[in-house]
Amino acid sequence: MRNRYLKTKSLEEVNQLIDEAFKDFYKQLEVEEIKVRDSLGRVAWEEVYSKYSSPSFHSCAMDGVMVESQKTMTAREHKPLTLSKDDFAYCDTGDPLIKPYDAVIMIEDVLEKDDEIIIQAPVHPWENVRPIGEDIIEKDLIFPQFHQFIPIDLSIMLSAGLKTVKVLKKPRIAIIPTGDEIVSGDEDLKIGQIIESNSAMFVAMAEEMGAQAEVLPIVKDDRDLLRETVAKAIEDYDLVLMNAGSSAGRDDYTSSIAQDLGQLLAHGISIKPGKPAVIASIQGKPFIGIPGYPVSGHIVFQEVIRPLLEKKMHLKTINHTYLEGQLTRPVIGALKNTEYVRVKIGKIKDKLFFTPMDRGAGSSYSLSQSDGYLIIPRNSEGYLKDQYAQVRLHDHVEVKDLENRIVSIGSHDMVLDLINDLFAKEGSDYRLLSSHVGSLAGLNALLKDNCHLAPSHLLGKDGSYNNEAVNLLFKGQEMAMIQVVGRRQGLMVEKGNPKNIQAIKDLRGLKMVNRQRGAGTRVLFDYLLGLEGIDPSEIPGYDHEVTTHLAAALAVKNKDVDFAVGVESAAIKMGLDFIYLQDEDYEFVLKKESLELEPIQKLIQMLESQVFRDAVNALGGYTTSQSGHVRYYEG
């Protein structure tokens, strides 16, 4: 008597049944600690933080001579400057920068004469120098939980001082070939025999995803023997596949064995080829019967097993393609060479925007964070701002992910990284794509529709935040401000406060590192300096800029400066003392119409969640009572 199919189900129905049946299976994750060098393709069990900065010291970016920049200020082409042997030191690319030197002159710009050198142009502080932490900053979050490591990531982790990393264990898959007519092919083939070859394809497809598959010995069409084999495999493996025993033939026992040992979810999928597939749950683990024809087996693996494994392993489907979009910045070509420029991609109002990233050869982290390459052909001068161009996506970037990206340009805060980590933890596809350019530059990007929202904390003359700036730039438009966090701004100083800094009035003559022009932190600092009647020229390093609070804190920790202005959370993270100055509102500024976008609604829900508030409060230096609150401006 032949078996009959149960009522066939659509592929969508089957995958929905699988997701419902295996919720607990997806959550049962095992961890192992492996060497970083062995972690390619593996999935991070937890967040990965850097141990060291990269570079871990100020290094020379060119072959040349190290100098004190202030001693070169008078050098001109028509009035060359001679430096004695005590005023410089020779260096090669990668050498540590020796104090008190703070800049490097390229060797080709130097005329050597006995023990002296002659230069025709000045250099500025930190020119031709790779500062400590240029690529990676110690204690920074470099990869979120469930990140799958690509080749560049291994270099990043090693550069950051990591030797081992905790990863998810590979799911173990058992493949059971079946059939009286099936043979291994080790001996000469006889009439009526079929070489068992499908398992090689399934093993390759599983291992390509990062799973671990093992082919068990071929089992004849004996129901008791098949049942025994399946029962034992379920005990020893995470997932069991039975091949060539799932059709409606009289000797196909897959569905009845599934009913004996567990719950039959589906026998028959409305796809062709691939219709005879069997889907079942045995002891909470997936049991899949795959048709014997190779094409059918391939389709069932791709459409049923691969999505199941992706959820189990926290993977994403890989696509590779070219996209056309508009550049947010000009990109100059190298003329003599074809150049690959790393870019980030954002989508605003059905239009793609490409933001070129750091082009430095040593910036491996920017490659990891980029979405693709803008390839500039040889002999091309490059592209202008707002010009259209094509970008080649990296293999691990999916086109559909662009729809779920919230493009953020503006002020920096560690909370932005935290939001992405929390999205990843909850299995969401939404991501916050951040560029740190300062509050004012972010608002200008929003004005040009180059982003969805602009993180901002610009202090107005009336003591409120963002109102004055929004009124200036967006008068006549309907705008919204989403409260992210309240922040404590202050002075970050070395542990123990050796300079005995107590307030703004104590800063004259002390060395600092500042935030970029237009940054809200810098606006606040300028405001407080004005109240004390302090001219910026009285503070060495006022014009030395960094783009993040952590970079500023690192400069203090490294004793490069006496103080920096920043948020308390950065001081806490770097183990610095913090001198409170003022509370402020850190908000997302956006056009009111953008509130209707699903990614923005999901972001607001995240900000309002207790999970977000607990995570932020654990950092210290924030208030979250108003997080997610929306206020409006109708100018």
C-alpha positions in Angstrom: 0.0 0.0 0.0 1.4 3.4 -1.0 1.5 6.3 1.4 -0.5 9.4 0.6 0.6 12.9 1.2 -0.9 14.9 4.0 -2.4 18.1 2.8 0.4 20.0 1.2 1.4 23.4 2.6 2.9 26.5 1.1 6.5 27.3 1.7 5.4 30.3 3.8 3.2 28.1 5.9 5.9 25.5 6.4 8.5 28.1 7.5 5.9 29.6 9.9 5.3 26.2 11.3 9.0 25.7 11.7 9.5 29.0 13.5 6.6 28.3 15.9 7.8 24.7 16.6 11.4 25.5 17.1 11.4 28.8 19.2 13.1 27.0 22.1 15.5 25.2 19.7 16.6 28.6 18.4 17.2 29.9 22.0 19.3 26.9 23.1 22.7 28.2 22.3 26.0 26.6 23.3 29.2 28.6 23.5 32.9 27.8 23.1 36.0 29.9 23.4 38.4 29.7 20.4 41.5 31.5 19.1 40.8 34.7 17.2 42.8 33.3 14.3 40.4 30.4 14.0 37.2 32.6 14.2 36.5 33.2 10.5 32.8 32.7 9.8 32.0 32.1 13.4 29.3 34.0 15.3 30.0 36.1 18.4 28.4 34.7 21.6 28.6 38.2 23.2 29.6 41.7 22.5 33.3 42.1 21.6 35.2 45.0 23.2 38.7 46.1 22.3 41.5 45.6 24.9 44.1 47.9 23.4 43.9 50.9 21.1 45.2 50.6 17.5 47.7 52.0 17.0 48.6 51.6 20.6 51.1 54.5 20.4 51.4 57.7 18.4 53.2 56.6 15.2 54.9 58.2 12.3 52.7 58.0 9.1 55.6 58.8 6.8 59.4 58.3 6.3 61.0 61.6 7.3 61.9 63.6 10.4 60.1 64.2 13.7 59.9 67.8 14.7 58.2 70.2 17.2 55.6 71.9 14.9 55.9 75.2 16.7 59.6 75.4 15.7 58.7 75.2 12.0 56.1 78.0 11.9 58.4 80.5 10.1 59.5 78.2 7.3 58.6 79.6 3.8 59.5 78.8 0.3 61.2 82.2 -0.1 62.6 82.0 3.4 63.8 78.4 4.2 64.3 77.4 7.8 67.4 75.5 9.0 66.9 73.0 11.9 69.9 71.8 13.9 70.4 68.1 14.8 68.9 68.8 18.2 65.6 70.0 16.7 64.7 66.8 14.8 65.0 63.0 14.6 64.8 60.7 11.6 62.0 58.3 11.5 60.5 55.5 9.3 56.8 54.8 8.7 55.4 53.1 11.8 58.1 54.4 14.2 56.8 55.7 17.6 56.5 59.4 17.8 59.0 60.6 20.5 58.1 63.4 22.8 58.4 66.4 22.6 58.0 66.0 18.8 54.4 66.3 17.6 54.6 66.2 13.8 56.5 64.6 10.9 58.0 66.2 7.8 58.1 63.9 4.8 61.7 63.0 3.8 61.1 64.3 0.2 60.3 67.8 1.7 63.7 67.9 3.5 67.0 69.1 2.3 69.8 67.5 4.3 73.0 69.4 4.8 75.7 68.0 7.2 74.0 67.6 10.6 71.2 70.0 9.7 68.1 70.0 7.6 66.4 72.8 5.6 62.6 73.0 5.2 60.5 75.4 3.1 57.1 75.0 4.7 55.8 74.6 8.3 54.0 71.6 9.6 51.0 71.7 12.0 50.6 69.7 15.2 49.9 65.9 14.4 50.6 66.3 10.7 51.7 63.0 9.2 51.1 61.3 12.5 48.8 58.4 13.3 47.5 59.2 16.8 46.9 56.5 19.3 43.4 55.0 18.8 43.1 56.4 15.2 41.7 53.0 14.1 40.4 51.4 17.3 40.0 52.8 20.8 40.5 50.6 23.9 37.4 49.4 25.6 35.2 50.4 22.6 32.5 48.1 21.4 33.9 46.8 18.1 31.4 44.0 17.3 27.8 43.4 18.7 26.5 40.1 19.9 25.8 37.6 17.1 28.2 39.3 14.7 29.6 36.9 12.1 33.3 37.4 11.6 34.7 38.2 8.2 38.4 38.1 7.3 39.1 41.8 8.2 37.5 41.3 11.6 40.3 38.8 12.7 42.9 41.5 12.0 40.8 44.0 14.0 40.5 41.8 17.0 44.2 40.9 17.0 45.1 44.6 16.6 42.8 45.3 19.6 44.7 42.9 21.8 42.3 40.0 21.7 43.7 36.4 21.6 40.5 34.4 22.0 36.8 35.1 21.4 33.6 33.4 22.6 31.5 32.1 19.7 28.4 30.0 19.2 29.1 26.3 18.8 28.5 25.0 15.3 25.2 23.1 14.9 25.9 19.4 14.4 23.9 17.9 11.5 23.4 14.2 10.8 22.7 13.2 7.2 21.2 9.7 6.8 21.2 8.3 3.2 18.6 5.6 2.7 17.5 3.1 0.1 18.1 -0.5 -1.0 19.5 0.7 -4.3 21.9 3.3 -2.8 25.6 2.5 -2.7 28.7 4.5 -1.7 30.4 4.2 -5.1 33.6 2.8 -3.6 33.1 -0.3 -5.8 32.2 -0.8 -9.4 28.6 0.2 -10.1 26.1 -2.6 -10.9 22.8 -2.3 -12.7 20.0 -1.1 -10.4 22.5 0.6 -8.0 22.6 4.4 -7.5 25.7 6.2 -6.1 24.9 8.1 -3.0 26.0 11.7 -3.9 23.5 14.0 -2.4 25.1 14.0 1.0 28.3 15.6 -0.4 26.1 18.5 -1.6 24.3 18.8 1.7 27.6 18.7 3.7 29.1 21.4 1.5 26.0 23.6 1.8 25.9 23.2 5.6 29.6 23.9 6.0 29.4 26.9 3.7 27.0 28.4 6.3 29.4 27.5 9.1 27.5 24.4 10.4 29.1 21.0 11.0 27.7 18.0 9.1 28.4 14.3 9.2 27.2 11.6 6.8 26.1 8.4 8.6 26.3 5.0 6.9 23.7 4.2 4.3 20.5 2.6 5.8 18.5 0.1 3.8 14.7 0.4 3.5 14.0 -1.4 6.7 11.5 0.5 8.9 12.8 -0.7 12.3 16.4 -0.1 11.3 15.5 3.4 10.0 13.6 4.2 13.2 16.5 3.1 15.3 19.0 5.2 13.3 16.8 8.3 13.5 16.2 7.9 17.3 19.9 7.6 18.0 20.9 10.5 15.7 18.3 12.8 17.4 20.1 12.1 20.7 23.6 12.9 19.3 23.0 15.8 16.9 21.2 19.1 16.7 19.4 18.5 13.4 18.8 15.2 11.4 18.2 15.0 7.7 17.0 11.8 6.0 17.6 11.7 2.3 15.6 9.7 -0.3 12.9 8.4 2.0 10.2 11.0 1.9 8.1 10.3 -1.2 4.7 8.5 -1.4 6.3 5.2 -2.4 5.6 2.0 -0.5 9.0 1.7 1.1 9.3 5.4 2.2 8.9 5.4 6.0 10.0 9.0 6.8 6.7 10.5 7.7 5.5 7.5 9.8 8.8 7.4 11.7 8.4 11.1 12.4 4.9 10.4 13.8 6.2 7.6 15.9 9.1 9.6 17.5 7.7 13.1 17.6 5.3 15.6 15.9 4.8 15.6 12.1 4.5 19.3 11.0 4.2 18.8 7.2 4.4 16.1 4.6 4.4 17.8 1.3 5.3 21.4 0.3 3.7 23.1 -2.6 6.9 23.7 -4.5 8.2 21.8 -7.5 10.7 20.2 -7.4 10.8 19.5 -3.7 7.2 18.6 -3.0 7.7 15.3 -1.0 9.6 16.9 1.8 8.8 15.9 5.4 9.1 18.4 8.3 8.9 17.1 11.9 9.9 17.9 15.5 11.5 15.1 17.5 12.5 15.9 21.1 12.3 19.6 20.2 14.9 19.1 17.4 14.2 19.4 13.6 13.9 16.3 11.6 13.7 16.8 7.8 13.0 14.3 5.1 14.6 15.4 1.8 13.6 14.1 -1.6 16.1 11.9 -3.4 16.4 13.8 -6.6 19.4 16.2 -6.4 17.6 19.3 -7.6 14.7 18.7 -5.2 17.1 18.2 -2.4 19.0 21.4 -3.2 15.8 23.5 -3.3 14.5 22.0 0.0 17.8 22.7 1.6 17.9 26.3 0.3 14.3 27.1 1.1 13.7 25.2 4.3 16.9 24.1 6.0 19.0 27.1 5.3 16.5 29.6 6.9 16.2 27.3 9.9 20.0 27.2 10.3 20.3 30.9 9.8 18.0 31.5 12.7 19.7 28.9 14.9 23.2 30.4 14.0 22.0 34.1 13.9 23.2 34.5 10.3 21.9 36.6 7.5 21.5 35.7 3.8 24.4 36.8 1.6 23.8 38.9 -1.5 26.2 40.6 -3.9 25.2 43.3 -6.3 25.9 46.9 -7.6 23.8 49.9 -6.6 23.5 53.4 -7.9 23.2 56.4 -5.6 24.3 59.9 -4.8 27.5 60.9 -3.1 27.3 63.0 0.1 31.0 64.1 -0.3 33.4 64.6 -3.1 35.9 61.8 -3.9 39.1 62.6 -5.6 40.6 59.9 -7.8 44.3 58.8 -7.7 44.5 59.1 -11.5 47.3 56.6 -11.9 45.5 53.8 -10.1 42.1 52.2 -9.9 40.9 53.0 -6.4 38.6 51.3 -4.1 36.9 53.7 -1.7 34.9 52.3 1.2 31.4 53.7 1.6 28.4 53.5 3.8 25.0 53.4 2.2 21.8 55.0 3.4 18.3 55.3 1.9 16.3 58.5 2.3 12.9 58.8 0.5 13.6 56.0 -2.0 17.0 57.5 -2.8 20.4 55.9 -2.0 23.2 58.0 -0.6 26.8 56.9 -0.5 29.0 58.3 2.2 32.8 57.8 1.5 34.7 56.6 4.6 38.3 56.9 5.8 40.6 56.1 2.9 43.7 55.4 5.1 45.4 52.2 4.3 45.8 51.4 8.0 42.1 51.9 8.9 41.0 48.3 8.9 38.0 49.0 11.1 36.5 51.3 8.5 36.6 48.4 6.0 34.8 46.2 8.4 32.1 48.8 9.0 31.7 49.8 5.3 29.0 48.5 2.9 30.9 48.3 -0.3 33.4 49.8 -2.6 33.1 52.9 -4.8 35.5 51.9 -7.6 37.2 54.9 -9.2 38.7 53.9 -12.6 42.3 54.7 -13.6 42.7 58.2 -15.1 39.5 59.4 -13.5 39.6 62.6 -11.4 36.8 61.1 -9.2 33.4 62.3 -8.3 31.8 65.6 -7.1 29.5 65.9 -4.2 25.9 65.0 -5.2 27.1 63.2 -8.3 25.7 59.8 -9.0 27.9 56.7 -9.0 27.9 52.9 -8.6 28.9 51.0 -5.6 29.8 47.3 -5.4 28.3 45.8 -2.2 30.4 43.5 0.0 29.2 40.0 0.0 27.9 40.1 3.5 25.7 43.2 2.9 22.1 42.6 1.8 20.1 45.1 -0.3 17.0 44.6 1.8 18.9 45.7 4.9 19.0 49.3 3.5 15.3 49.6 4.0 15.8 49.0 7.7 18.5 51.5 8.2 18.0 54.7 10.1 20.6 57.2 8.7 22.0 59.3 11.5 24.4 62.2 11.0 25.4 64.5 13.8 26.6 64.4 17.4 28.3 61.3 18.8 27.4 59.4 21.9 28.1 55.8 23.0 24.4 55.3 23.3 24.2 55.2 19.5 26.3 52.0 19.5 24.2 50.7 22.4 21.0 51.1 20.3 22.5 48.9 17.5 23.6 46.3 20.0 20.1 46.1 21.5 18.5 45.9 18.0 20.9 42.9 17.3 20.1 41.3 20.7 16.4 41.3 20.0 16.9 39.8 16.5 15.8 42.9 14.7 17.0 43.9 11.2 16.9 47.6 12.0 20.2 49.4 12.4 21.3 53.0 13.2 23.8 54.0 10.6 25.8 56.8 12.3 28.3 59.4 11.0 29.9 61.6 13.7 30.3 65.1 12.3 28.9 67.2 15.2 25.5 68.6 15.9 25.5 71.6 13.5 26.8 69.6 10.5 24.2 67.0 11.3 21.4 69.5 11.2 22.7 70.8 7.9 22.7 67.3 6.5 19.1 66.9 7.7 18.2 70.2 5.9 19.5 68.6 2.6 17.6 65.4 3.3 20.9 63.5 3.5 19.8 61.7 6.7 16.6 60.6 8.6 17.7 62.3 11.8 20.4 64.3 13.4 21.6 63.7 17.0 22.0 67.2 18.5 22.6 69.0 21.8 23.1 72.6 20.7 22.8 75.1 23.6 20.7 78.2 22.9 21.0 81.6 24.4 18.0 81.0 26.5 19.6 77.9 28.1 17.4 75.4 26.2 18.8 72.8 23.8 18.2 72.6 20.0 15.3 75.1 19.9 17.4 78.0 18.6 19.3 75.9 16.0 16.1 74.3 14.7 14.4 77.7 14.5 17.3 79.1 12.6 17.6 76.3 10.0 14.1 74.9 9.7 11.9 78.0 10.1 8.5 77.3 8.4 8.9 73.5 8.5 7.3 71.0 10.8 10.0 69.3 12.9 10.2 66.8 15.7 12.7 66.2 18.5 13.0 62.7 20.1 14.6 62.7 23.5 17.4 60.1 23.6 19.0 60.7 27.0 19.8 63.4 29.5 23.6 63.7 29.8 26.1 65.1 32.3 28.7 67.1 30.6 31.9 68.0 32.3 35.7 68.0 32.4 37.5 64.7 32.0 40.8 64.7 33.9 43.4 62.1 34.9 42.6 59.9 37.9 43.4 61.8 41.1 43.1 65.2 39.3 46.8 66.0 39.5 46.3 69.5 38.1 43.6 70.2 40.8 41.1 71.4 38.3 37.8 72.4 39.9 36.1 74.6 37.4 36.4 76.4 34.0 38.3 79.2 35.6 41.2 76.8 36.3 41.8 75.9 32.7 44.1 78.8 31.5 47.4 77.4 30.3 46.3 73.8 30.6 46.5 71.6 27.5 43.3 70.1 26.0 41.9 68.2 23.1 38.7 69.6 21.7 35.6 68.4 19.7 35.1 69.4 16.1 33.6 72.8 15.2 29.8 72.6 15.3 29.8 69.9 17.9 27.4 70.6 20.8 30.0 69.8 23.4 32.3 72.5 21.8 29.4 75.0 21.7 28.8 74.4 25.4 32.5 74.7 26.2 32.7 78.0 24.2 29.7 79.3 26.1 31.2 78.5 29.5 34.6 80.0 28.5 32.8 83.2 27.6 31.1 83.3 31.0 34.5 83.2 32.6 36.1 85.7 30.2 38.6 83.1 28.9 39.9 83.5 25.4 40.4 80.1 23.6 44.0 81.1 22.7 44.8 80.9 26.4 44.2 77.1 26.2 46.9 75.1 24.3 45.3 72.4 22.1 42.0 74.2 21.7 42.2 73.7 17.9 43.2 70.0 18.2 40.0 68.2 17.3 38.6 64.7 17.7 35.2 63.4 16.7 34.1 61.2 19.7 33.9 61.5 23.5 35.9 58.3 23.8 38.7 59.7 21.7 38.8 62.7 23.9 38.8 60.6 27.0 41.6 58.5 25.6 43.8 61.5 25.0 43.4 62.4 28.7 44.1 58.8 29.8 47.2 58.7 27.7 48.4 61.9 29.4 48.6 63.7 26.0 46.5 66.5 27.5 45.5 67.8 30.9 41.8 67.7 30.3 39.0 67.3 27.7 35.3 68.2 27.7 32.9 65.3 27.4 30.1 63.1 28.9 30.5 61.4 32.2 29.9 57.9 30.7 33.2 58.3 28.6 35.1 59.3 31.7 33.7 56.3 33.6 34.6 54.0 30.8 38.2 55.2 30.6 38.7 55.3 34.4 39.0 59.1 34.6 37.9 61.7 37.1 34.9 63.8 36.1 34.2 67.4 37.1 30.5 68.1 36.5 29.6 71.2 34.5 26.0 71.0 33.2 23.1 68.7 32.3 22.0 68.7 28.7 19.3 67.2 26.4 20.7 64.8 23.7 17.9 64.5 21.1 17.3 63.2 17.6 16.1 66.0 15.4 14.0 65.0 12.4 11.3 66.1 10.0 7.9 65.4 11.5 6.8 63.4 8.5 9.6 60.9 9.3 7.8 59.8 12.4 5.5 57.7 10.3 8.4 55.6 9.0 8.4 52.1 10.6 12.2 52.1 11.5 11.7 55.4 13.3 8.7 54.0 15.2 10.8 51.0 16.2 13.5 53.3 17.3 11.1 55.2 19.6 9.9 51.9 21.0 13.4 51.0 21.7 14.1 54.3 23.5 11.0 53.8 25.6 11.8 50.2 26.6 13.0 49.2 30.0 15.8 47.2 28.4 17.2 50.4 26.8 16.9 52.3 30.1 18.6 49.6 32.1 21.5 49.3 29.6 22.0 53.1 29.5 21.8 53.6 33.3 24.4 50.9 33.7 26.9 53.1 31.8 26.5 55.9 34.3 26.2 59.7 33.6 22.8 59.6 32.0 19.1 60.1 32.8 16.5 58.1 30.9 13.2 59.2 32.4 12.2 61.1 29.2 13.8 58.7 26.7 11.5 58.3 23.7 9.5 61.4 24.4 8.6 63.3 21.3 8.2 67.1 21.1 7.3 69.2 18.1 8.4 72.4 16.4 6.1 74.1 13.9 8.0 77.2 12.8 
